[in-house]
Amino acid sequence: MGKVMAICISEIRGVQKKNVHTARLIENWGVEHDAHAGNWHRQVSLLSYETIQDFNRQGAGVIDGAFGENLVVSGYDFTKMKIGTRFCCGDVILELTQIGKECHNGCEIFKKMGKCIMPTNGVFTKVIHGGVISEGDAFDVIGKGEN
């Protein structure tokens, strides 16, 4: 079982997200008020709490939302999951649609550390069923995906 550690949004693309502690996720859209929400396959981004902590132990000094992630979740290594895996958090159901992404050139984290974890460890989901989630909520795998 996992746990939601942070919920982050930014109303403008290209800036770090800030922790809002509670948010509404909208079916087929994403996190309410987040600039990356929309009718596409990358509605909600997730990053493992443990991965961020490991990166911070290497000297990164990042805070929640620094990588542009919407949800920071403890208890899972998302890179080991399959596309199509489904997650449940209260009423919210998310489906894994993409693992990793191309990092934009010149990100501040890459400049400082010489690497960034979002391209290899960040994952993306679409909202199958919406609802409100908060820090501390349980975050569970409910389906294992296909490929």
C-alpha positions, -999 to 999 in steps of 0.1 A, spaced: 0 0 0 12 35 -8 5 69 7 1 103 -9 28 126 4 22 157 -16 -2 171 -42 13 198 -64 0 221 -91 11 251 -112 -13 273 -130 14 282 -156 34 258 -176 72 258 -172 73 267 -135 78 245 -105 46 232 -90 36 241 -54 21 217 -28 -16 224 -23 -21 195 1 -56 187 -13 -70 188 -48 -99 177 -70 -90 153 -99 -114 156 -128 -122 126 -150 -105 127 -184 -89 160 -175 -64 159 -146 -58 180 -115 -81 210 -112 -63 243 -118 -31 226 -131 -16 239 -163 -9 204 -176 -44 191 -172 -63 184 -205 -78 157 -227 -46 138 -233 -26 108 -219 -4 128 -194 -31 143 -172 -15 136 -138 22 130 -132 35 109 -103 69 105 -87 80 82 -59 87 98 -26 116 74 -20 132 83 -53 131 120 -44 145 113 -10 174 93 -25 181 122 -49 181 147 -20 206 125 -2 229 131 -32 227 168 -26 198 179 -48 179 198 -21 146 197 -40 111 203 -26 77 188 -36 68 199 -71 103 207 -82 102 181 -110 68 192 -121 51 162 -105 15 164 -94 15 135 -69 44 124 -47 36 89 -35 54 67 -11 56 29 -12 60 22 -49 87 21 -76 66 32 -105 93 23 -131 86 -14 -124 49 -11 -133 33 -17 -166 13 6 -189 -23 2 -180 -17 -4 -143 -46 12 -123 -44 30 -90 -71 39 -65 -70 68 -40 -104 73 -24 -129 77 -52 -101 86 -77 -89 60 -102 -58 66 -123 -44 46 -152 -7 45 -160 -1 58 -196 36 66 -198 68 59 -180 95 86 -182 97 116 -204 122 137 -223 136 164 -200 136 199 -213 171 213 -219 186 235 -192 165 226 -162 178 239 -130 180 205 -114 201 191 -142 224 221 -141 230 215 -104 232 177 -103 242 167 -138 211 145 -140 173 146 -134 151 118 -121 119 128 -139 130 114 -173 135 79 -159 114 78 -128 84 101 -135 52 85 -147 20 98 -162 -16 88 -157 -50 96 -170 -80 101 -147 -105 73 -151 -127 85 -122 -124 118 -105 -127 129 -69 -108 147 -41 -75 135 -27 -54 148 2 -20 142 17 -20 111 38 -46 93 17 -39 56 9 -28 50 -27 -33 14 -39 -26 -6 -70 -59 -21 -82 -49 -35 -116 -16 -46 -130 -16 -35 -167 -11 -55 -198 23 -51 -214 
